[in-house]
Structures are given as structure tokens and as C-alpha cells.
Amino acid sequence: MTKPIVSAKYYAARFGQHIRENGLRSAAVLVGKNLIWPYCGWLIRRRIQAHEQFDLKHGLDTQTPIPIRDLEIWEPAAQYAVHYEGAAIPLVHRILRHLRTDLSRFTFIDLGSGKGRVLLVAAQYCFKSVIGLEFSKTLHDIAQANLSNFVKQGLTQTPPTSINMDAGEFDFSQFTDKVVFCNNPFTETLALRILDNYELSLQKTRRLVMKEY
């Protein structure tokens, strides 16, 4: 049996009745409950479309998801990996603009850099250097191509570099002042190991560090 189509006029009448019977405050709560999830869905779709347009404009591949099963699952770091999802570009810009310091003193390090989207954003700022660490050779190779295309278009102020390695093995002490960025790329187990390495590096260098997660 076909479900009858209900007109907007019908819903408007029902909403008006709800206001008369329960007041404006109750009506506002009702609207909020019914709009919050559609609104969140709309925001997600808009963000995806914006990133797809960014990729298309610059000849990149940062948006297409890749499940963990299609990566190097035999690598030790794979057991701690989280599915690839690039950080939102406006969010990264907002974080970097709020640092309000002389970025030329700092090395920017992205842990679990994936396809290099965050590196593309950081490279537009005057860091001392921009480095990404990615255990997956598949994602690293895509990042290399993305970074190369972006640099060729003259869109960077700092040359970005992607390093194919386990972030848990990285020696932070080789850099002095640094900004460390992390967008939930791995599980708590690896995160704790990295933080231990991080703390050891601070004891060696005793230099300024900024962390963004």
C-alpha cells in the first residue's frame, strides 16, 4: 500500500498546534531535536564536497577513503592503524593561525600523515620544515604524488616531506622547536608509546614544543 504524501501545509498546521498547546520553548526544543542530525549530515556532505573540489582543482587525491584491509596489514604498525580520513582543511588552517608565533623556528611534524593533506596545508606556512610520518607505503606513495603536484603549482612556502616509517620509531630529539600534529591515526597503545618517546626527546633537547591533536 502506497504511503500518502503529506504536504508542508499539514506539518505547518501541526507545528502551529504544538506552539499553541505547549508554548514556544517546547516548540524550539522540538525543532532542535528534529534538525540536529539532518544539519550534521549536511555539514559532513558539504565538507566532503569541499575536499573533493580541492582535489579536483589541484590534481590531488586526499579525499578517497582506503580501508585498512587494503593497506600493508603485514606491517607491525598496521595493528594500531585507524582507517584513513584526512583532517578538515579549514580546521588545520584555524589551528595553525592560532599558534601566533614565529613559525620559521619550528619543524611541523604530522604523525600518521596518510595521503598528505595536513602537510599540504602546513606547507603553505613559513615553517622551518614540514614532515609527515606514515607507516603505509600505499598512502605514502599517494602523499608523495600529492606533495609533488602541490609544490609544482607554486602553492607552498615550505617544501613538505613524507617519510614512510612507523611513527612509534621516530626520534623527536633530532629536531629542536617543533609543532606535532595528530588527527587520530592510530590506537591508544601506539599513542602511548609515541608519547613516551616524545617525553624522552624533551629531556634531551629541552626546547619548545607545541602539540595539536
BELPE-V843320 format. One record per residue. RES is the residue in one letter. SS is DSSP state (hx for helix, st for strand, lp for the rest). Layout:
BEGIN
res->(RES & RES)
ss->(SS & SS)
END
This chain:
BEGIN
res->(M & T & K & P & I & V & S & A & K & Y & Y & A & A & R & F & G & Q & H & I & R & E & N & G & L & R & S & A & A & V & L & V & G & K & N & L & I & W & P & Y & C & G & W & L & I & R & R & R & I & Q & A & H & E & Q & F & D & L & K & H & G & L & D & T & Q & T & P & I & P & I & R & D & L & E & I & W & E & P & A & A & Q & Y & A & V & H & Y & E & G & A & A & I & P & L & V & H & R & I & L & R & H & L & R & T & D & L & S & R & F & T & F & I & D & L & G & S & G & K & G & R & V & L & L & V & A & A & Q & Y & C & F & K & S & V & I & G & L & E & F & S & K & T & L & H & D & I & A & Q & A & N & L & S & N & F & V & K & Q & G & L & T & Q & T & P & P & T & S & I & N & M & D & A & G & E & F & D & F & S & Q & F & T & D & K & V & V & F & C & N & N & P & F & T & E & T & L & A & L & R & I & L & D & N & Y & E & L & S & L & Q & K & T & R & R & L & V & M & K & E & Y)
ss->(lp & lp & lp & lp & lp & lp & lp & hx & hx & hx & hx & hx & hx & hx & hx & hx & hx & hx & hx & hx & hx & hx & lp & hx & hx & hx & hx & hx & hx & hx & hx & hx & hx & hx & hx & hx & hx & hx & hx & hx & hx & hx & hx & hx & hx & hx & hx & hx & hx & hx & hx & hx & hx & hx & hx & hx & hx & hx & lp & lp & lp & lp & lp & lp & lp & lp & lp & hx & hx & hx & lp & lp & lp & lp & lp & hx & hx & hx & hx & hx & st & lp & lp & lp & lp & lp & lp & lp & hx & hx & hx & hx & hx & hx & hx & hx & hx & lp & lp & lp & lp & lp & hx & hx & hx & lp & st & st & st & st & st & lp & lp & lp & lp & lp & hx & hx & hx & hx & hx & hx & lp & lp & lp & lp & lp & lp & st & st & st & st & st & st & lp & lp & hx & hx & hx & hx & hx & hx & hx & hx & hx & hx & hx & hx & hx & hx & hx & hx & lp & lp & lp & lp & lp & lp & lp & st & st & st & st & st & lp & lp & hx & hx & hx & lp & lp & hx & hx & hx & lp & lp & lp & st & st & st & st & st & lp & lp & lp & st & lp & hx & hx & hx & hx & hx & hx & hx & hx & hx & hx & hx & hx & hx & hx & hx & hx & hx & hx & lp & lp & lp & st & st & st & st & lp)
END
